[in-house]
Amino acid sequence: MEAMRRTVLGLLAALFVVTATACTVTTQDPGYVAPPPLPPLEQLERAALVDPAGFRVGQDVLSFITEDRNIVCSLTSAKGEHLNLPYELNSFTDSANDKLATVPVAHCELANYPKPAASDVRDDCAGTGLGYLGGTALLTPDKATYGECRSGVTQMEATYGPKGSKSGPLSEIPVLADGANLERNGLRCSPYNHGVACGNVSAGVAFFVARDHYEAFSKGAKAAVPAPAEAPKTP
């Protein structure tokens, strides 16, 4: 009888140990501070590359849209100023441009975006000095720029801006998950930190674009526009 009692007590003790060790309690550390986001070039160097097969749009173009539908980007090619974009009218394939060198580029459009700083205006817009707008970013193997001369809205604004249609070719572009990384011809793009970074890691050239600010790195030079006091609005 005594042996049975010891056996039962032993089993209860073992059960108590198993139960106690199987239960964990997680408490939030009030002093924890999340690490800051990586700089764009570090993000592009460290983030895991994804299979590009699911992002092929048109001929030799990789395109994606962010989960919040604010930014669409393409890893594509350019002949001079003519970009091969599947969702924008262009003259990339015109025979008149065949004499121009084909260069790999990354191009992004935003639905909501900041204005370009005066120091980042790269074009006098046919001598008028008017119409240089934000909302686009372009990366070549050795240069990153923000903004362009145009009249009217980008395709991204027309689709996902405040008065956007929410339909059309952009609605068919696949989403690239936050933190993923896509590469074509040495150029990479990665959505993270509420925006998108695109860059040429080996050359140290990149841009980062988001709703409220942008950064551009070209040959060691850096330009940045901080977040405005109010949310940006499309023109």
Beta strands, then each sheet from edge to edge (+ up, - down):
strand 1: 62-65
strand 2: 71-79
strand 3: 82-83
strand 4: 102-110
strand 5: 132-140
strand 6: 143-149
strand 7: 182-184
strand 8: 187-192
strand 9: 195-200
strand 10: 205-210
strand 11: 214-218
strand 12: 221-225
sheet 1: 1+ 2- 3+
sheet 2: 1+ 2- 4+ 5- 6+
sheet 3: 7+ 8- 9+ 10- 11+ 12-
end
